Amino acid sequence: MANDVLVSFRGVQKSYDAETLILKDLNLDIRKGEFLPLLGPSGSG
């Protein structure tokens, strides 16, 4: 079914050092059939 959640994130945080918080409280569901590109600052994955 197209609404099936395959990957779920809740409250995710990520930082590279004590001063550079890049994600705060990320909530994300990825469902069957969906695509999610992950891109860096240069536009590459």
C-alpha positions in Angstrom: 0.0 0.0 0.0 1.3 3.5 -0.9 0.8 4.9 2.7 3.1 2.3 4.4 5.8 4.1 6.4 9.1 2.4 5.8 11.4 4.8 7.6 10.4 7.2 10.5 12.5 9.8 12.3 11.3 11.7 15.4 13.1 14.5 17.2 16.4 14.0 15.3 19.2 16.5 16.0 22.6 16.7 14.3 25.6 19.0 14.8 29.1 19.0 13.4 30.5 20.8 16.5 29.2 22.6 19.5 28.3 25.7 17.4 27.0 24.3 14.1 23.5 22.7 14.6 22.3 21.6 11.2 19.1 19.7 12.2 16.8 20.3 15.2 13.8 18.3 16.1 13.5 16.7 12.6 10.3 14.6 12.2 10.1 12.7 8.9 8.2 9.7 7.5 9.3 8.1 4.2 6.6 5.9 2.7 6.8 3.1 0.3 7.3 4.4 -3.3 8.6 7.8 -2.2 12.1 9.2 -3.0 14.1 11.5 -0.8 17.3 13.1 -2.2 19.9 14.1 0.3 22.0 17.1 -1.0 25.0 18.8 0.5 25.9 22.5 0.2 27.5 22.0 -3.2 24.4 20.3 -4.5 26.0 16.8 -4.5 24.6 13.9 -2.5 
